[in-house]
Amino acid sequence: MKRTFFAVILSIIAIGMYAQHTLNLSGQWSFQIDREDVGIKEQWFRKQLTDNINLPGSMPKKLKGDKITVSTQWTGSLYDSSYYFNPYVEKFRVEENIKFPFFLTPDKHYVGVAWYQKEVIYL
C-alpha cells in the first residue's frame, strides 16, 4: 500500500513538473501569403518562405496584405453607404488618401491562406 501511494505521489509530482515547461514562440517568423491556395500542393512546408513577420501580432497590424481601396471587400457589412456617393467625403475616396468612416478599419486587408514557419528547437 505504501509503495502504491508513493508511486502515485511521485507520478503527480512528475506530471506537475513537466507541465511547468513553456516555450515562448514570439519573435521573427518566416511568412508568405498564399493567394492561390497552392501551398500544400506545392509543398511550401518544405521550402523557406519568402517574407518575414514579427509575432505576436496580426497580418494587418504587421502591415501584411493588400492596400485598402474603395472597392476592398470587407467581411463585415456595418457601414454608412453615403461614404461611396457623398461629395463631402470624395477626397477620402482617392487612392493617395483613402480613409474609411468605419470603426476598426485596418491599413492592410487580406482574406485567405497565409503560411507561418519557424524552426523550433526544444531541449
N, CA, C and O atoms as CSV, one atom per row, in Angstrom:
chain,resi,resn,atom,element,x,y,z
A,1,MET,N,N,0.826,-1.191,0.000
A,1,MET,CA,C,0.000,0.000,0.000
A,1,MET,C,C,0.874,1.260,0.000
A,1,MET,O,O,0.584,2.229,-0.702
A,2,LYS,N,N,1.959,1.230,0.807
A,2,LYS,CA,C,2.853,2.379,0.857
A,2,LYS,C,C,3.529,2.603,-0.491
A,2,LYS,O,O,3.716,3.743,-0.914
A,3,ARG,N,N,3.896,1.516,-1.163
A,3,ARG,CA,C,4.539,1.644,-2.473
A,3,ARG,C,C,3.592,2.263,-3.494
A,3,ARG,O,O,3.993,3.130,-4.271
A,4,THR,N,N,2.353,1.826,-3.494
A,4,THR,CA,C,1.363,2.364,-4.424
A,4,THR,C,C,1.152,3.848,-4.161
A,4,THR,O,O,1.142,4.651,-5.094
A,5,PHE,N,N,0.983,4.214,-2.899
A,5,PHE,CA,C,0.794,5.614,-2.526
A,5,PHE,C,C,2.008,6.441,-2.958
A,5,PHE,O,O,1.848,7.525,-3.519
A,6,PHE,N,N,3.203,5.945,-2.705
A,6,PHE,CA,C,4.435,6.631,-3.077
A,6,PHE,C,C,4.528,6.785,-4.597
A,6,PHE,O,O,4.937,7.837,-5.088
A,7,ALA,N,N,4.154,5.745,-5.340
A,7,ALA,CA,C,4.196,5.786,-6.805
A,7,ALA,C,C,3.213,6.822,-7.344
A,7,ALA,O,O,3.532,7.550,-8.284
A,8,VAL,N,N,2.028,6.890,-6.759
A,8,VAL,CA,C,1.020,7.867,-7.193
A,8,VAL,C,C,1.517,9.283,-6.923
A,8,VAL,O,O,1.435,10.147,-7.796
A,9,ILE,N,N,2.028,9.522,-5.729
A,9,ILE,CA,C,2.541,10.851,-5.379
A,9,ILE,C,C,3.699,11.238,-6.302
A,9,ILE,O,O,3.750,12.369,-6.786
A,10,LEU,N,N,4.608,10.328,-6.543
A,10,LEU,CA,C,5.742,10.586,-7.423
A,10,LEU,C,C,5.271,10.903,-8.844
A,10,LEU,O,O,5.823,11.792,-9.493
A,11,SER,N,N,4.266,10.192,-9.326
A,11,SER,CA,C,3.712,10.441,-10.665
A,11,SER,C,C,3.086,11.823,-10.746
A,11,SER,O,O,3.280,12.533,-11.733
A,12,ILE,N,N,2.342,12.210,-9.728
A,12,ILE,CA,C,1.706,13.533,-9.718
A,12,ILE,C,C,2.760,14.630,-9.728
A,12,ILE,O,O,2.619,15.620,-10.446
A,13,ILE,N,N,3.795,14.467,-8.951
A,13,ILE,CA,C,4.879,15.456,-8.919
A,13,ILE,C,C,5.568,15.535,-10.280
A,13,ILE,O,O,5.856,16.629,-10.765
A,14,ALA,N,N,5.833,14.393,-10.893
A,14,ALA,CA,C,6.498,14.364,-12.203
A,14,ALA,C,C,5.642,15.050,-13.261
A,14,ALA,O,O,6.158,15.811,-14.079
A,15,ILE,N,N,4.348,14.786,-13.250
A,15,ILE,CA,C,3.444,15.421,-14.217
A,15,ILE,C,C,3.424,16.924,-13.988
A,15,ILE,O,O,3.478,17.704,-14.939
A,16,GLY,N,N,3.347,17.327,-12.733
A,16,GLY,CA,C,3.336,18.747,-12.400
A,16,GLY,C,C,4.602,19.452,-12.830
A,16,GLY,O,O,4.545,20.590,-13.297
A,17,MET,N,N,5.728,18.811,-12.684
A,17,MET,CA,C,6.995,19.409,-13.098
A,17,MET,C,C,7.050,19.559,-14.614
A,17,MET,O,O,7.532,20.576,-15.113
A,18,TYR,N,N,6.573,18.582,-15.341
A,18,TYR,CA,C,6.581,18.638,-16.797
A,18,TYR,C,C,5.642,19.730,-17.297
A,18,TYR,O,O,5.945,20.398,-18.286
A,19,ALA,N,N,4.512,19.920,-16.630
A,19,ALA,CA,C,3.523,20.904,-17.053
A,19,ALA,C,C,4.035,22.333,-16.923
A,19,ALA,O,O,3.459,23.242,-17.519
A,20,GLN,N,N,5.091,22.554,-16.167
A,20,GLN,CA,C,5.614,23.899,-15.949
A,20,GLN,C,C,6.511,24.377,-17.086
A,20,GLN,O,O,6.850,25.559,-17.133
A,21,HIS,N,N,6.895,23.516,-17.979
A,21,HIS,CA,C,7.755,23.917,-19.089
A,21,HIS,C,C,6.936,24.689,-20.115
A,21,HIS,O,O,5.872,24.238,-20.539
A,22,THR,N,N,7.434,25.845,-20.505
A,22,THR,CA,C,6.778,26.636,-21.540
A,22,THR,C,C,7.799,26.971,-22.619
A,22,THR,O,O,9.008,26.905,-22.397
A,23,LEU,N,N,7.301,27.322,-23.761
A,23,LEU,CA,C,8.159,27.682,-24.882
A,23,LEU,C,C,7.614,28.969,-25.492
A,23,LEU,O,O,6.500,28.983,-26.016
A,24,ASN,N,N,8.371,30.020,-25.430
A,24,ASN,CA,C,7.962,31.304,-25.976
A,24,ASN,C,C,8.167,31.286,-27.493
A,24,ASN,O,O,9.295,31.141,-27.964
A,25,LEU,N,N,7.099,31.429,-28.246
A,25,LEU,CA,C,7.177,31.388,-29.708
A,25,LEU,C,C,7.166,32.773,-30.343
A,25,LEU,O,O,7.104,32.890,-31.566
A,26,SER,N,N,7.224,33.814,-29.535
A,26,SER,CA,C,7.237,35.160,-30.097
A,26,SER,C,C,8.583,35.424,-30.770
A,26,SER,O,O,9.593,34.798,-30.447
A,27,GLY,N,N,8.569,36.358,-31.702
A,27,GLY,CA,C,9.797,36.713,-32.411
A,27,GLY,C,C,9.636,36.645,-33.914
A,27,GLY,O,O,8.520,36.679,-34.433
A,28,GLN,N,N,10.746,36.550,-34.601
A,28,GLN,CA,C,10.782,36.545,-36.062
A,28,GLN,C,C,10.335,35.192,-36.615
A,28,GLN,O,O,10.862,34.151,-36.222
A,29,TRP,N,N,9.365,35.212,-37.527
A,29,TRP,CA,C,8.877,34.020,-38.215
A,29,TRP,C,C,9.021,34.239,-39.718
A,29,TRP,O,O,8.961,35.376,-40.187
A,30,SER,N,N,9.207,33.174,-40.463
A,30,SER,CA,C,9.100,33.237,-41.922
A,30,SER,C,C,7.612,33.256,-42.245
A,30,SER,O,O,6.800,32.686,-41.517
A,31,PHE,N,N,7.268,33.915,-43.337
A,31,PHE,CA,C,5.857,34.171,-43.633
A,31,PHE,C,C,5.678,34.277,-45.141
A,31,PHE,O,O,6.575,34.729,-45.853
A,32,GLN,N,N,4.515,33.857,-45.619
A,32,GLN,CA,C,4.199,34.043,-47.035
A,32,GLN,C,C,2.697,33.950,-47.239
A,32,GLN,O,O,2.044,33.038,-46.732
A,33,ILE,N,N,2.159,34.901,-47.985
A,33,ILE,CA,C,0.746,34.875,-48.364
A,33,ILE,C,C,0.586,33.870,-49.498
A,33,ILE,O,O,1.392,33.835,-50.427
A,34,ASP,N,N,-0.452,33.061,-49.414
A,34,ASP,CA,C,-0.734,32.022,-50.417
A,34,ASP,C,C,-2.047,32.375,-51.117
A,34,ASP,O,O,-3.084,31.773,-50.841
A,35,ARG,N,N,-1.996,33.348,-52.015
A,35,ARG,CA,C,-3.212,33.858,-52.672
A,35,ARG,C,C,-3.955,32.788,-53.464
A,35,ARG,O,O,-5.184,32.814,-53.537
A,36,GLU,N,N,-3.238,31.870,-54.045
A,36,GLU,CA,C,-3.863,30.846,-54.890
A,36,GLU,C,C,-4.136,29.548,-54.132
A,36,GLU,O,O,-4.635,28.590,-54.723
A,37,ASP,N,N,-3.823,29.495,-52.849
A,37,ASP,CA,C,-4.021,28.313,-52.002
A,37,ASP,C,C,-3.356,27.075,-52.618
A,37,ASP,O,O,-3.969,26.014,-52.740
A,38,VAL,N,N,-2.087,27.245,-53.000
A,38,VAL,CA,C,-1.338,26.146,-53.612
A,38,VAL,C,C,-0.230,25.619,-52.700
A,38,VAL,O,O,0.515,24.720,-53.091
A,39,GLY,N,N,-0.117,26.157,-51.513
A,39,GLY,CA,C,0.982,25.827,-50.619
A,39,GLY,C,C,1.108,24.358,-50.280
A,39,GLY,O,O,2.216,23.823,-50.251
A,40,ILE,N,N,-0.002,23.701,-50.023
A,40,ILE,CA,C,0.061,22.268,-49.701
A,40,ILE,C,C,0.469,21.478,-50.942
A,40,ILE,O,O,1.352,20.622,-50.877
A,41,LYS,N,N,-0.174,21.766,-52.067
A,41,LYS,CA,C,0.129,21.049,-53.312
A,41,LYS,C,C,1.595,21.239,-53.720
A,41,LYS,O,O,2.242,20.299,-54.182
A,42,GLU,N,N,2.108,22.453,-53.548
A,42,GLU,CA,C,3.494,22.746,-53.929
A,42,GLU,C,C,4.483,22.528,-52.782
A,42,GLU,O,O,5.665,22.850,-52.902
A,43,GLN,N,N,4.001,21.995,-51.699
A,43,GLN,CA,C,4.822,21.630,-50.533
A,43,GLN,C,C,5.640,22.810,-49.995
A,43,GLN,O,O,6.859,22.722,-49.845
A,44,TRP,N,N,4.949,23.901,-49.713
A,44,TRP,CA,C,5.625,25.064,-49.152
A,44,TRP,C,C,6.225,24.749,-47.787
A,44,TRP,O,O,7.142,25.440,-47.343
A,45,PHE,N,N,5.731,23.736,-47.129
A,45,PHE,CA,C,6.266,23.361,-45.819
A,45,PHE,C,C,7.685,22.818,-45.931
A,45,PHE,O,O,8.370,22.676,-44.918
A,46,ARG,N,N,8.136,22.514,-47.141
A,46,ARG,CA,C,9.497,22.007,-47.357
A,46,ARG,C,C,10.472,23.101,-47.802
A,46,ARG,O,O,11.667,22.837,-47.930
A,47,LYS,N,N,9.994,24.301,-48.034
A,47,LYS,CA,C,10.862,25.360,-48.539
A,47,LYS,C,C,10.919,26.516,-47.546
A,47,LYS,O,O,10.111,26.600,-46.620
A,48,GLN,N,N,11.874,27.391,-47.753
A,48,GLN,CA,C,11.977,28.602,-46.937
A,48,GLN,C,C,10.996,29.632,-47.496
A,48,GLN,O,O,11.014,29.921,-48.693
A,49,LEU,N,N,10.151,30.179,-46.648
A,49,LEU,CA,C,9.177,31.173,-47.089
A,49,LEU,C,C,9.888,32.488,-47.403
A,49,LEU,O,O,10.981,32.745,-46.900
A,50,THR,N,N,9.258,33.323,-48.243
A,50,THR,CA,C,9.940,34.483,-48.817
A,50,THR,C,C,9.862,35.768,-48.003
A,50,THR,O,O,10.607,36.706,-48.286
A,51,ASP,N,N,8.997,35.846,-47.014
A,51,ASP,CA,C,8.818,37.078,-46.246
A,51,ASP,C,C,9.007,36.776,-44.763
A,51,ASP,O,O,9.117,35.614,-44.373
A,52,ASN,N,N,9.045,37.801,-43.952
A,52,ASN,CA,C,9.171,37.639,-42.504
A,52,ASN,C,C,8.084,38.435,-41.802
A,52,ASN,O,O,7.561,39.408,-42.344
A,53,ILE,N,N,7.752,38.011,-40.593
A,53,ILE,CA,C,6.785,38.722,-39.764
A,53,ILE,C,C,7.201,38.535,-38.312
A,53,ILE,O,O,7.662,37.464,-37.920
A,54,ASN,N,N,7.034,39.574,-37.529
A,54,ASN,CA,C,7.379,39.511,-36.117
A,54,ASN,C,C,6.103,39.236,-35.322
A,54,ASN,O,O,5.150,40.014,-35.378
A,55,LEU,N,N,6.088,38.136,-34.589
A,55,LEU,CA,C,4.907,37.742,-33.824
A,55,LEU,C,C,5.179,37.895,-32.339
A,55,LEU,O,O,6.334,37.776,-31.929
A,56,PRO,N,N,4.182,38.152,-31.516
A,56,PRO,CA,C,2.756,38.077,-31.809
A,56,PRO,C,C,2.265,39.312,-32.563
A,56,PRO,O,O,2.899,40.367,-32.554
A,57,GLY,N,N,1.137,39.148,-33.203
A,57,GLY,CA,C,0.504,40.219,-33.956
A,57,GLY,C,C,-0.278,39.657,-35.117
A,57,GLY,O,O,-0.099,38.501,-35.499
A,58,SER,N,N,-1.139,40.472,-35.673
A,58,SER,CA,C,-1.964,40.054,-36.803
A,58,SER,C,C,-1.345,40.566,-38.102
A,58,SER,O,O,-0.474,41.436,-38.086
A,59,MET,N,N,-1.798,40.022,-39.211
A,59,MET,CA,C,-1.296,40.472,-40.504
A,59,MET,C,C,-1.530,41.973,-40.705
A,59,MET,O,O,-0.589,42.677,-41.072
A,60,PRO,N,N,-2.750,42.496,-40.479
A,60,PRO,CA,C,-2.937,43.938,-40.672
A,60,PRO,C,C,-2.073,44.780,-39.732
A,60,PRO,O,O,-1.548,45.820,-40.129
A,61,LYS,N,N,-1.931,44.334,-38.502
A,61,LYS,CA,C,-1.124,45.078,-37.530
A,61,LYS,C,C,0.343,45.122,-37.962
A,61,LYS,O,O,1.042,46.100,-37.699
A,62,LYS,N,N,0.800,44.073,-38.618
A,62,LYS,CA,C,2.182,43.998,-39.103
A,62,LYS,C,C,2.305,44.455,-40.557
A,62,LYS,O,O,3.338,44.247,-41.194
A,63,LEU,N,N,1.239,45.083,-41.079
A,63,LEU,CA,C,1.189,45.639,-42.439
A,63,LEU,C,C,1.442,44.595,-43.518
A,63,LEU,O,O,2.157,44.849,-44.487
A,64,LYS,N,N,0.852,43.430,-43.341
A,64,LYS,CA,C,0.912,42.365,-44.344
A,64,LYS,C,C,-0.459,42.280,-45.010
A,64,LYS,O,O,-1.484,42.288,-44.329
A,65,GLY,N,N,-0.477,42.200,-46.315
A,65,GLY,CA,C,-1.735,42.125,-47.046
A,65,GLY,C,C,-1.769,43.181,-48.134
A,65,GLY,O,O,-0.731,43.685,-48.562
A,66,ASP,N,N,-2.964,43.505,-48.573
A,66,ASP,CA,C,-3.151,44.442,-49.674
A,66,ASP,C,C,-3.520,45.825,-49.154
A,66,ASP,O,O,-4.135,45.967,-48.097
A,67,LYS,N,N,-3.130,46.843,-49.920
A,67,LYS,CA,C,-3.558,48.198,-49.580
A,67,LYS,C,C,-5.074,48.246,-49.684
A,67,LYS,O,O,-5.663,47.610,-50.558
A,68,ILE,N,N,-5.705,49.000,-48.793
A,68,ILE,CA,C,-7.152,49.122,-48.892
A,68,ILE,C,C,-7.504,50.119,-49.990
A,68,ILE,O,O,-6.786,51.091,-50.223
A,69,THR,N,N,-8.612,49.858,-50.652
A,69,THR,CA,C,-9.122,50.731,-51.701
A,69,THR,C,C,-10.616,50.911,-51.476
A,69,THR,O,O,-11.198,50.298,-50.581
A,70,VAL,N,N,-11.222,51.749,-52.288
A,70,VAL,CA,C,-12.667,51.947,-52.202
A,70,VAL,C,C,-13.402,50.645,-52.494
A,70,VAL,O,O,-14.497,50.430,-51.975
A,71,SER,N,N,-12.826,49.780,-53.308
A,71,SER,CA,C,-13.500,48.531,-53.673
A,71,SER,C,C,-13.074,47.331,-52.820
A,71,SER,O,O,-13.394,46.195,-53.170
A,72,THR,N,N,-12.362,47.554,-51.716
A,72,THR,CA,C,-11.988,46.451,-50.824
A,72,THR,C,C,-13.243,45.745,-50.331
A,72,THR,O,O,-14.187,46.390,-49.875
A,73,GLN,N,N,-13.250,44.427,-50.424
A,73,GLN,CA,C,-14.393,43.627,-49.980
A,73,GLN,C,C,-14.228,43.302,-48.503
A,73,GLN,O,O,-13.455,42.413,-48.146
A,74,TRP,N,N,-14.942,44.009,-47.646
A,74,TRP,CA,C,-14.862,43.792,-46.209
A,74,TRP,C,C,-15.690,42.584,-45.815
A,74,TRP,O,O,-16.675,42.257,-46.476
A,75,THR,N,N,-15.293,41.924,-44.746
A,75,THR,CA,C,-16.037,40.743,-44.294
A,75,THR,C,C,-17.271,41.132,-43.503
A,75,THR,O,O,-18.216,40.347,-43.423
A,76,GLY,N,N,-17.288,42.307,-42.923
A,76,GLY,CA,C,-18.470,42.800,-42.201
A,76,GLY,C,C,-19.261,43.723,-43.104
A,76,GLY,O,O,-18.769,44.121,-44.160
A,77,SER,N,N,-20.469,44.070,-42.715
A,77,SER,CA,C,-21.275,44.927,-43.574
A,77,SER,C,C,-21.932,46.073,-42.816
A,77,SER,O,O,-22.918,46.634,-43.294
A,78,LEU,N,N,-21.417,46.432,-41.654
A,78,LEU,CA,C,-21.962,47.539,-40.881
A,78,LEU,C,C,-21.232,48.808,-41.294
A,78,LEU,O,O,-20.119,49.065,-40.837
A,79,TYR,N,N,-21.861,49.605,-42.163
A,79,TYR,CA,C,-21.208,50.822,-42.622
A,79,TYR,C,C,-22.238,51.827,-43.108
A,79,TYR,O,O,-23.410,51.500,-43.297
A,80,ASP,N,N,-21.784,53.042,-43.303
A,80,ASP,CA,C,-22.609,54.132,-43.819
A,80,ASP,C,C,-22.360,54.208,-45.323
A,80,ASP,O,O,-21.288,54.636,-45.751
A,81,SER,N,N,-23.322,53.805,-46.114
A,81,SER,CA,C,-23.128,53.743,-47.565
A,81,SER,C,C,-22.969,55.123,-48.196
A,81,SER,O,O,-22.535,55.215,-49.345
A,82,SER,N,N,-23.305,56.192,-47.488
A,82,SER,CA,C,-23.142,57.533,-48.056
A,82,SER,C,C,-21.671,57.847,-48.345
A,82,SER,O,O,-21.366,58.744,-49.131
A,83,TYR,N,N,-20.777,57.116,-47.716
A,83,TYR,CA,C,-19.343,57.294,-47.979
A,83,TYR,C,C,-19.053,57.144,-49.470
A,83,TYR,O,O,-18.172,57.825,-49.994
A,84,TYR,N,N,-19.765,56.283,-50.149
A,84,TYR,CA,C,-19.485,55.969,-51.543
A,84,TYR,C,C,-20.039,56.997,-52.525
A,84,TYR,O,O,-19.640,57.003,-53.690
A,85,PHE,N,N,-20.954,57.871,-52.082
A,85,PHE,CA,C,-21.517,58.838,-53.022
A,85,PHE,C,C,-21.575,60.269,-52.490
A,85,PHE,O,O,-21.888,61.175,-53.263
A,86,ASN,N,N,-21.296,60.516,-51.232
A,86,ASN,CA,C,-21.358,61.851,-50.650
A,86,ASN,C,C,-20.173,62.689,-51.138
A,86,ASN,O,O,-19.023,62.303,-50.926
A,87,PRO,N,N,-20.435,63.841,-51.796
A,87,PRO,CA,C,-19.338,64.676,-52.310
A,87,PRO,C,C,-18.420,65.205,-51.200
A,87,PRO,O,O,-17.241,65.456,-51.446
A,88,TYR,N,N,-18.936,65.372,-50.014
A,88,TYR,CA,C,-18.151,65.897,-48.894
A,88,TYR,C,C,-16.958,64.989,-48.555
A,88,TYR,O,O,-15.905,65.483,-48.152
A,89,VAL,N,N,-17.113,63.696,-48.712
A,89,VAL,CA,C,-16.029,62.765,-48.373
A,89,VAL,C,C,-15.306,62.222,-49.608
A,89,VAL,O,O,-14.535,61.266,-49.517
A,90,GLU,N,N,-15.565,62.845,-50.765
A,90,GLU,CA,C,-14.926,62.388,-52.000
A,90,GLU,C,C,-13.401,62.405,-51.895
A,90,GLU,O,O,-12.736,61.526,-52.444
A,91,LYS,N,N,-12.841,63.391,-51.199
A,91,LYS,CA,C,-11.382,63.491,-51.058
A,91,LYS,C,C,-10.787,62.298,-50.317
A,91,LYS,O,O,-9.587,62.043,-50.424
A,92,PHE,N,N,-11.609,61.566,-49.569
A,92,PHE,CA,C,-11.132,60.389,-48.836
A,92,PHE,C,C,-11.312,59.089,-49.626
A,92,PHE,O,O,-10.998,58.005,-49.134
A,93,ARG,N,N,-11.821,59.210,-50.854
A,93,ARG,CA,C,-12.003,58.023,-51.692
A,93,ARG,C,C,-10.922,57.907,-52.768
A,93,ARG,O,O,-10.961,56.979,-53.576
A,94,VAL,N,N,-9.972,58.820,-52.790
A,94,VAL,CA,C,-8.886,58.750,-53.774
A,94,VAL,C,C,-7.760,57.888,-53.213
A,94,VAL,O,O,-7.540,57.856,-52.002
A,95,GLU,N,N,-7.057,57.197,-54.086
A,95,GLU,CA,C,-6.067,56.193,-53.680
A,95,GLU,C,C,-5.001,56.736,-52.728
A,95,GLU,O,O,-4.583,56.033,-51.808
A,96,GLU,N,N,-4.562,57.963,-52.936
A,96,GLU,CA,C,-3.499,58.521,-52.099
A,96,GLU,C,C,-3.981,58.890,-50.696
A,96,GLU,O,O,-3.164,59.106,-49.801
A,97,ASN,N,N,-5.291,58.963,-50.495
A,97,ASN,CA,C,-5.818,59.480,-49.228
A,97,ASN,C,C,-7.009,58.659,-48.723
A,97,ASN,O,O,-7.942,59.226,-48.153
A,98,ILE,N,N,-6.995,57.352,-48.918
A,98,ILE,CA,C,-8.123,56.508,-48.507
A,98,ILE,C,C,-8.317,56.584,-47.002
A,98,ILE,O,O,-7.403,56.317,-46.222
A,99,LYS,N,N,-9.522,56.953,-46.619
A,99,LYS,CA,C,-9.911,56.929,-45.207
A,99,LYS,C,C,-11.371,56.503,-45.150
A,99,LYS,O,O,-12.235,57.098,-45.794
A,100,PHE,N,N,-11.629,55.465,-44.371
A,100,PHE,CA,C,-12.994,54.986,-44.214
A,100,PHE,C,C,-13.580,55.510,-42.909
A,100,PHE,O,O,-12.867,55.628,-41.913
A,101,PRO,N,N,-14.871,55.825,-42.907
A,101,PRO,CA,C,-15.507,56.311,-41.675
A,101,PRO,C,C,-15.931,55.178,-40.745
A,101,PRO,O,O,-16.604,55.421,-39.743
A,102,PHE,N,N,-15.554,53.971,-41.057
A,102,PHE,CA,C,-15.969,52.812,-40.275
A,102,PHE,C,C,-14.960,52.572,-39.165
A,102,PHE,O,O,-13.774,52.859,-39.323
A,103,PHE,N,N,-15.424,52.057,-38.066
A,103,PHE,CA,C,-14.510,51.778,-36.965
A,103,PHE,C,C,-13.696,50.518,-37.269
A,103,PHE,O,O,-14.138,49.650,-38.021
A,104,LEU,N,N,-12.525,50.432,-36.688
A,104,LEU,CA,C,-11.634,49.275,-36.817
A,104,LEU,C,C,-11.240,48.978,-38.266
A,104,LEU,O,O,-11.187,47.815,-38.668
A,105,THR,N,N,-10.970,50.004,-39.034
A,105,THR,CA,C,-10.535,49.812,-40.412
A,105,THR,C,C,-9.009,49.705,-40.438
A,105,THR,O,O,-8.323,50.661,-40.076
A,106,PRO,N,N,-8.471,48.564,-40.857
A,106,PRO,CA,C,-7.012,48.392,-40.860
A,106,PRO,C,C,-6.360,49.101,-42.049
A,106,PRO,O,O,-7.040,49.513,-42.988
A,107,ASP,N,N,-5.050,49.234,-41.994
A,107,ASP,CA,C,-4.297,49.818,-43.110
A,107,ASP,C,C,-4.069,48.805,-44.227
A,107,ASP,O,O,-3.848,49.187,-45.377
A,108,LYS,N,N,-4.120,47.529,-43.899
A,108,LYS,CA,C,-3.958,46.454,-44.888
A,108,LYS,C,C,-5.118,45.480,-44.734
A,108,LYS,O,O,-5.731,45.391,-43.670
A,109,HIS,N,N,-5.413,44.744,-45.818
A,109,HIS,CA,C,-6.545,43.820,-45.812
A,109,HIS,C,C,-6.177,42.565,-46.586
A,109,HIS,O,O,-5.605,42.640,-47.673
A,110,TYR,N,N,-6.504,41.425,-46.024
A,110,TYR,CA,C,-6.290,40.165,-46.737
A,110,TYR,C,C,-7.201,39.111,-46.129
A,110,TYR,O,O,-7.271,38.961,-44.909
A,111,VAL,N,N,-7.889,38.392,-46.984
A,111,VAL,CA,C,-8.695,37.250,-46.559
A,111,VAL,C,C,-8.220,36.072,-47.389
A,111,VAL,O,O,-8.352,36.078,-48.613
A,112,GLY,N,N,-7.676,35.076,-46.739
A,112,GLY,CA,C,-7.180,33.917,-47.459
A,112,GLY,C,C,-6.122,33.180,-46.672
A,112,GLY,O,O,-5.978,33.364,-45.463
A,113,VAL,N,N,-5.389,32.349,-47.374
A,113,VAL,CA,C,-4.397,31.474,-46.754
A,113,VAL,C,C,-3.067,32.212,-46.608
A,113,VAL,O,O,-2.640,32.938,-47.507
A,114,ALA,N,N,-2.429,32.013,-45.471
A,114,ALA,CA,C,-1.079,32.529,-45.243
A,114,ALA,C,C,-0.298,31.472,-44.477
A,114,ALA,O,O,-0.856,30.748,-43.651
A,115,TRP,N,N,0.978,31.391,-44.753
A,115,TRP,CA,C,1.848,30.397,-44.122
A,115,TRP,C,C,2.802,31.076,-43.151
A,115,TRP,O,O,3.340,32.149,-43.423
A,116,TYR,N,N,2.996,30.426,-42.020
A,116,TYR,CA,C,3.939,30.876,-40.993
A,116,TYR,C,C,4.898,29.724,-40.731
A,116,TYR,O,O,4.491,28.562,-40.703
A,117,GLN,N,N,6.167,30.048,-40.539
A,117,GLN,CA,C,7.162,28.989,-40.379
A,117,GLN,C,C,8.248,29.453,-39.400
A,117,GLN,O,O,8.742,30.578,-39.478
A,118,LYS,N,N,8.596,28.566,-38.490
A,118,LYS,CA,C,9.670,28.860,-37.534
A,118,LYS,C,C,10.324,27.553,-37.136
A,118,LYS,O,O,9.643,26.561,-36.875
A,119,GLU,N,N,11.642,27.555,-37.089
A,119,GLU,CA,C,12.350,26.376,-36.605
A,119,GLU,C,C,12.350,26.431,-35.085
A,119,GLU,O,O,12.764,27.426,-34.488
A,120,VAL,N,N,11.885,25.361,-34.469
A,120,VAL,CA,C,11.793,25.292,-33.014
A,120,VAL,C,C,12.690,24.168,-32.522
A,120,VAL,O,O,12.558,23.017,-32.938
A,121,ILE,N,N,13.596,24.522,-31.634
A,121,ILE,CA,C,14.456,23.518,-31.002
A,121,ILE,C,C,14.134,23.542,-29.519
A,121,ILE,O,O,14.374,24.540,-28.840
A,122,TYR,N,N,13.599,22.462,-29.029
A,122,TYR,CA,C,13.174,22.371,-27.638
A,122,TYR,C,C,13.987,21.287,-26.957
A,122,TYR,O,O,13.898,20.110,-27.307
A,123,LEU,N,N,14.761,21.690,-26.005
A,123,LEU,CA,C,15.617,20.729,-25.300
A,123,LEU,C,C,15.049,20.406,-23.943
A,123,LEU,O,O,15.632,19.614,-23.202
